[in-house]
């Protein structure tokens, strides 16, 4: 499984890499623009990401803008809602209903609040069918 982590805070980025590396190859970027570029390069190469972890508050483009760009790129590549190339987990310190609703409506499947807990992240990737439940 290929995993894209978009997180501007180095500690959170390193934590996600450490937690997710056992489940796949992780690429990490520090801002939203780099996330869109990495996602599009993966689609163009024929090796799309299975999982994208997005922080909401990032420089260049925020996580919700990145999510919108990801879903647009998938549509342009002929990937419909039923077979999304990527499952998206929002990883953020923002624990409010407004951002949760925007993320869900934008096409994310999970919303994990910081500080990120290993068990919660594992539950998310299991629920998404990316790893077998233990």
TAMO-V673011 format. One record per residue. N is the residue number from 1. RES is the residue in one small letter. PHI is phi in whole degrees, 0 to 359 (* if undefined). BURIAL is # if it has 9 or more other C-alpha atoms within 8 Angstrom, else .. D_CENTER is the distance of its C-alpha to the mean C-alpha in whole Angstrom. Layout:
N,RES,PHI,BURIAL,D_CENTER ; N,RES,PHI,BURIAL,D_CENTER
This chain:
1,x,*,#,13 ; 2,x,263,#,11 ; 3,x,233,#,8 ; 4,x,249,#,6 ; 5,x,246,#,6 ; 6,x,245,#,7 ; 7,x,208,#,10 ; 8,x,277,#,13 ; 9,x,275,.,15 ; 10,x,299,.,16 ; 11,x,294,.,17 ; 12,x,294,.,13 ; 13,x,297,#,12 ; 14,x,296,.,15 ; 15,x,297,.,14 ; 16,x,298,#,11 ; 17,x,300,#,12 ; 18,x,297,.,15 ; 19,x,287,.,14 ; 20,x,262,#,12 ; 21,x,304,#,14 ; 22,x,298,.,17 ; 23,x,253,.,14 ; 24,x,171,#,14 ; 25,x,277,.,14 ; 26,x,259,#,11 ; 27,x,246,.,11 ; 28,x,232,#,10 ; 29,x,229,#,11 ; 30,x,255,#,13 ; 31,x,207,#,13 ; 32,x,294,#,11 ; 33,x,297,#,14 ; 34,x,296,#,13 ; 35,x,296,#,9 ; 36,x,298,#,11 ; 37,x,298,.,14 ; 38,x,296,#,12 ; 39,x,298,#,10 ; 40,x,294,#,14 ; 41,x,298,.,15 ; 42,x,294,#,14 ; 43,x,298,#,15 ; 44,x,296,.,18 ; 45,x,279,.,19 ; 46,x,82,.,18 ; 47,x,236,.,16 ; 48,x,290,#,12 ; 49,x,286,#,9 ; 50,x,275,#,9 ; 51,x,224,#,6 ; 52,x,232,#,2 ; 53,x,254,#,2 ; 54,x,240,#,4 ; 55,x,282,#,8 ; 56,x,281,#,10 ; 57,x,268,.,13 ; 58,x,223,#,13 ; 59,x,288,.,16 ; 60,x,73,.,16 ; 61,x,229,#,14 ; 62,x,279,#,12 ; 63,x,301,#,9 ; 64,x,290,#,11 ; 65,x,293,#,12 ; 66,x,296,#,9 ; 67,x,303,#,8 ; 68,x,299,#,12 ; 69,x,295,#,12 ; 70,x,299,#,10 ; 71,x,294,#,12 ; 72,x,295,.,15 ; 73,x,298,#,14 ; 74,x,297,#,14 ; 75,x,299,#,17 ; 76,x,297,.,19 ; 77,x,267,.,18 ; 78,x,78,.,20 ; 79,x,264,#,17 ; 80,x,269,.,18 ; 81,x,302,.,16 ; 82,x,286,.,17 ; 83,x,232,.,16 ; 84,x,309,#,12 ; 85,x,293,#,12 ; 86,x,227,#,8 ; 87,x,267,#,7 ; 88,x,241,#,4 ; 89,x,246,#,5 ; 90,x,279,#,6 ; 91,x,240,#,8 ; 92,x,208,#,11 ; 93,x,276,.,15 ; 94,x,280,.,15 ; 95,x,247,.,17 ; 96,x,227,.,18 ; 97,x,298,.,19 ; 98,x,301,.,19 ; 99,x,290,#,15 ; 100,x,300,#,14 ; 101,x,296,.,16 ; 102,x,299,#,15 ; 103,x,294,#,11 ; 104,x,295,#,12 ; 105,x,295,.,15 ; 106,x,281,#,12 ; 107,x,113,#,11 ; 108,x,275,#,8 ; 109,x,258,#,9 ; 110,x,218,#,9 ; 111,x,225,#,10 ; 112,x,248,#,11 ; 113,x,266,#,13 ; 114,x,277,.,14 ; 115,x,290,.,16 ; 116,x,288,#,14 ; 117,x,254,.,16 ; 118,x,307,.,16 ; 119,x,297,.,17 ; 120,x,292,#,15 ; 121,x,294,#,12 ; 122,x,296,.,14 ; 123,x,301,.,15 ; 124,x,297,#,11 ; 125,x,289,#,11 ; 126,x,289,#,15 ; 127,x,299,.,14 ; 128,x,282,#,12 ; 129,x,78,.,15 ; 130,x,273,#,13 ; 131,x,220,.,15 ; 132,x,287,.,19 ; 133,x,289,.,20 ; 134,x,270,.,22
